[in-house]
């Protein structure tokens, strides 16, 4: 004997490896199928998530030249490259800020 595995040993090892791989994949798919519906039901952020954006001006800070419309465009309006566009993009259109409002400047 040369110490080399013969053809039967190699075929057996290949068959065993394929069988173990198939069993592991079957277990993985079964586990994934069992938990996937539960995870989908736990996704709370779908649809519209309205925000209230409060603009503040502190007594020791200079006046801003930005209007509430500027912040509305930056946060709420779609198509401006703002926060609403960002959330729609990263959530594959699953989340938006529709219904959000920008409240006028509050003196603090």
Backbone as CSV, one residue per row, in Angstrom:
resi,resn,N_x,N_y,N_z,CA_x,CA_y,CA_z,C_x,C_y,C_z
1,UNK,0.830,-1.189,0.000,0.000,0.000,0.000,0.867,1.242,0.000
2,UNK,0.454,2.220,-0.738,1.245,3.431,-0.878,0.832,4.525,0.089
3,UNK,-0.202,4.318,0.865,-0.670,5.357,1.775,-1.628,6.330,1.102
4,UNK,-1.805,6.192,-0.173,-2.719,7.040,-0.938,-4.127,6.477,-0.818
5,UNK,-5.181,7.340,-0.700,-6.544,6.817,-0.667,-6.925,6.235,-2.023
6,UNK,-7.657,5.148,-2.006,-8.080,4.563,-3.277,-9.347,5.257,-3.778
7,UNK,-9.799,4.901,-4.937,-10.938,5.528,-5.591,-12.199,5.386,-4.750
8,UNK,-12.401,4.250,-4.110,-13.589,4.034,-3.287,-13.604,4.986,-2.096
9,UNK,-12.460,5.185,-1.447,-12.388,6.105,-0.311,-12.681,7.538,-0.749
10,UNK,-12.144,7.931,-1.880,-12.367,9.292,-2.395,-13.839,9.494,-2.721
11,UNK,-14.463,8.516,-3.388,-15.887,8.619,-3.722,-16.743,8.693,-2.463
12,UNK,-16.385,7.890,-1.439,-17.130,7.898,-0.192,-17.024,9.272,0.477
13,UNK,-15.830,9.841,0.532,-15.627,11.139,1.162,-16.393,12.231,0.406
14,UNK,-16.371,12.187,-0.911,-17.104,13.171,-1.708,-18.605,13.037,-1.473
15,UNK,-19.076,11.814,-1.408,-20.501,11.566,-1.176,-20.898,12.046,0.217
16,UNK,-20.070,11.779,1.219,-20.334,12.214,2.583,-20.350,13.744,2.666
17,UNK,-19.408,14.370,2.011,-19.333,15.834,2.009,-20.590,16.437,1.368
18,UNK,-21.044,15.872,0.252,-22.259,16.356,-0.414,-23.481,16.150,0.469
19,UNK,-23.556,15.007,1.145,-24.695,14.722,2.020,-24.739,15.682,3.203
20,UNK,-23.594,15.922,3.823,-23.538,16.867,4.944,-23.896,18.277,4.498
21,UNK,-23.408,18.674,3.344,-23.732,20.002,2.818,-25.224,20.118,2.557
22,UNK,-25.815,19.092,1.973,-27.252,19.114,1.693,-28.053,19.188,2.988
23,UNK,-27.629,18.435,4.012,-28.340,18.469,5.301,-28.237,19.849,5.943
24,UNK,-27.043,20.419,5.926,-26.868,21.750,6.516,-27.691,22.799,5.780
25,UNK,-27.735,22.724,4.460,-28.543,23.672,3.692,-30.025,23.495,3.985
26,UNK,-30.474,22.256,4.129,-31.883,22.000,4.443,-32.239,22.580,5.806
27,UNK,-31.355,22.406,6.783,-31.593,22.972,8.115,-31.616,24.486,8.049
28,UNK,-30.672,25.069,7.328,-30.607,26.524,7.199,-31.871,27.073,6.543
29,UNK,-32.321,26.464,5.456,-33.525,26.936,4.773,-34.768,26.781,5.646
30,UNK,-34.838,25.676,6.389,-35.975,25.465,7.279,-35.994,26.518,8.375
31,UNK,-34.834,26.789,8.964,-34.732,27.792,10.018,-35.078,29.178,9.480
32,UNK,-34.564,29.516,8.311,-34.834,30.824,7.707,-36.318,30.969,7.381
33,UNK,-36.927,29.943,6.843,-38.355,30.007,6.505,-39.207,30.147,7.754
34,UNK,-38.751,29.585,8.862,-39.532,29.655,10.093,-39.473,31.038,10.730
35,UNK,-38.320,31.735,10.621,-38.203,33.028,11.291,-38.501,34.207,10.384
36,UNK,-38.477,34.038,9.083,-38.687,35.158,8.162,-40.039,35.839,8.350
37,UNK,-41.170,35.109,8.459,-42.445,35.794,8.653,-42.500,36.576,9.959
38,UNK,-41.875,36.056,11.013,-41.879,36.760,12.292,-41.090,38.056,12.185
39,UNK,-39.972,38.030,11.476,-39.180,39.248,11.316,-39.928,40.271,10.487
40,UNK,-40.614,39.860,9.446,-41.347,40.790,8.601,-42.449,41.487,9.392
41,UNK,-43.073,40.782,10.299,-44.146,41.371,11.098,-43.607,42.374,12.112
42,UNK,-42.321,42.278,12.452,-41.725,43.164,13.439,-41.113,44.418,12.840
43,UNK,-41.305,44.678,11.579,-40.747,45.871,10.953,-41.729,47.018,11.136
44,UNK,-41.493,47.882,12.125,-42.481,48.919,12.425,-42.454,50.113,11.483
45,UNK,-41.381,50.354,10.802,-41.266,51.578,10.022,-41.561,51.336,8.554
46,UNK,-42.835,51.350,8.229,-43.296,51.238,6.844,-44.332,52.323,6.623
47,UNK,-44.245,52.975,5.489,-45.221,54.012,5.178,-44.760,55.371,5.673
48,UNK,-45.709,56.160,6.072,-45.439,57.539,6.466,-45.105,57.630,7.953
49,UNK,-44.031,58.344,8.253,-43.625,58.616,9.626,-43.505,60.135,9.760
50,UNK,-44.598,60.812,10.146,-44.566,62.272,10.203,-43.693,62.802,11.336
51,UNK,-42.965,63.854,11.032,-42.117,64.539,11.993,-42.646,65.949,12.205
52,UNK,-42.323,66.515,13.343,-42.527,67.943,13.588,-41.147,68.549,13.775
53,UNK,-40.788,69.442,12.877,-39.488,70.100,12.942,-39.708,71.465,13.579
54,UNK,-39.091,71.682,14.733,-39.246,72.935,15.466,-38.014,73.799,15.235
55,UNK,-38.237,74.985,14.705,-37.141,75.925,14.480,-36.990,76.790,15.723
56,UNK,-35.773,76.905,16.214,-35.518,77.684,17.435,-34.500,78.778,17.149
57,UNK,-34.679,79.897,17.828,-33.707,80.981,17.786,-33.385,81.339,19.227
58,UNK,-32.110,81.172,19.566,-31.682,81.481,20.916,-31.363,82.967,21.022
59,UNK,-31.584,83.520,22.193,-31.420,84.964,22.386,-29.982,85.423,22.155
60,UNK,-29.016,84.568,22.364,-27.617,84.959,22.171,-27.060,84.552,20.806
61,UNK,-27.923,84.183,19.878,-27.454,83.822,18.533,-27.993,84.818,17.514
62,UNK,-27.248,85.027,16.423,-27.705,85.985,15.406,-28.918,85.445,14.645
63,UNK,-29.656,86.345,14.031,-30.802,85.938,13.218,-30.328,85.139,12.016
64,UNK,-31.123,84.160,11.627,-30.807,83.341,10.457,-31.462,83.939,9.225
65,UNK,-30.795,83.797,8.095,-31.388,84.264,6.840,-32.232,83.169,6.186
66,UNK,-32.332,82.008,6.840,-33.105,80.879,6.300,-34.560,80.988,6.736
67,UNK,-35.471,80.742,5.803,-36.903,80.788,6.084,-37.415,79.396,6.424
68,UNK,-38.613,79.282,7.003,-39.183,77.948,7.234,-39.303,77.129,5.941
69,UNK,-39.514,77.791,4.805,-39.595,77.077,3.518,-38.267,76.383,3.195
70,UNK,-37.153,76.995,3.566,-35.840,76.388,3.348,-35.757,75.051,4.096
71,UNK,-36.167,75.054,5.357,-36.111,73.830,6.166,-37.155,72.810,5.711
72,UNK,-38.297,73.275,5.231,-39.303,72.368,4.682,-38.723,71.620,3.485
73,UNK,-38.025,72.349,2.618,-37.391,71.709,1.461,-36.288,70.746,1.903
74,UNK,-35.534,71.126,2.912,-34.413,70.312,3.356,-34.888,69.016,4.027
75,UNK,-35.988,69.081,4.752,-36.444,67.909,5.494,-37.582,67.149,4.817
76,UNK,-38.588,67.833,4.306,-39.862,67.189,3.972,-40.098,66.998,2.481
77,UNK,-39.829,68.014,1.676,-40.162,67.957,0.251,-39.376,66.862,-0.455
78,UNK,-40.064,66.107,-1.305,-39.376,65.101,-2.119,-38.829,65.766,-3.376
79,UNK,-37.789,65.170,-3.906,-37.189,65.691,-5.127,-36.189,66.807,-4.894
80,UNK,-35.876,67.128,-3.630,-34.919,68.199,-3.331,-33.585,67.659,-2.843
81,UNK,-33.483,66.333,-2.721,-32.254,65.735,-2.207,-32.148,65.844,-0.690
82,UNK,-33.262,66.096,-0.042,-33.266,66.269,1.407,-33.482,64.976,2.167
83,UNK,-33.872,65.132,3.427,-34.023,63.990,4.332,-35.104,63.017,3.875
84,UNK,-36.227,63.519,3.374,-37.294,62.635,2.903,-36.799,61.770,1.740
85,UNK,-36.062,62.363,0.822,-35.492,61.592,-0.293,-34.516,60.543,0.221
86,UNK,-33.718,60.907,1.220,-32.758,59.960,1.795,-33.472,58.745,2.384
87,UNK,-34.481,58.980,3.230,-35.182,57.865,3.867,-35.893,57.000,2.836
88,UNK,-36.461,57.602,1.809,-37.103,56.805,0.770,-36.084,55.947,0.029
89,UNK,-34.910,56.510,-0.208,-33.878,55.776,-0.927,-33.351,54.593,-0.126
90,UNK,-32.983,54.814,1.134,-32.378,53.733,1.914,-33.390,52.688,2.360
91,UNK,-34.687,53.018,2.336,-35.717,52.045,2.725,-36.399,51.429,1.508
92,UNK,-35.855,51.683,0.314,-36.455,51.184,-0.927,-37.921,51.600,-1.021
93,UNK,-38.166,52.868,-0.758,-39.491,53.503,-0.780,-40.452,52.916,0.259
94,UNK,-39.911,52.335,1.321,-40.752,51.795,2.372,-41.076,52.811,3.452
95,UNK,-40.335,53.907,3.504,-40.507,54.899,4.562,-40.472,56.283,3.940
96,UNK,-41.352,57.154,4.414,-41.329,58.540,3.954,-41.728,59.452,5.111
97,UNK,-41.540,60.728,4.914,-41.859,61.719,5.944,-43.119,62.504,5.592
98,UNK,-43.996,61.934,4.785,-45.241,62.610,4.419,-46.044,62.937,5.680
99,UNK,-46.634,64.108,5.695,-47.396,64.551,6.848,-46.573,65.328,7.852
100,UNK,-45.266,65.450,7.599,-44.403,66.207,8.504,-44.651,67.699,8.346
101,UNK,-44.334,68.453,9.391,-44.525,69.906,9.366,-43.295,70.590,9.937
102,UNK,-43.091,71.825,9.478,-42.058,72.691,10.030,-42.788,73.788,10.792
103,UNK,-42.495,73.868,12.068,-43.122,74.892,12.914,-42.246,76.129,12.909
104,UNK,-42.894,77.296,12.965,-42.178,78.576,12.929,-41.148,78.725,14.016
105,UNK,-40.412,79.794,13.938,-39.293,80.020,14.854,-39.788,80.277,16.271
106,UNK,-39.222,79.517,17.198,-39.545,79.670,18.610,-38.388,80.431,19.256
107,UNK,-38.662,81.513,19.950,-37.628,82.286,20.638,-37.278,81.598,21.943
108,UNK,-35.991,81.333,22.156,-35.566,80.677,23.391,-34.594,81.540,24.148
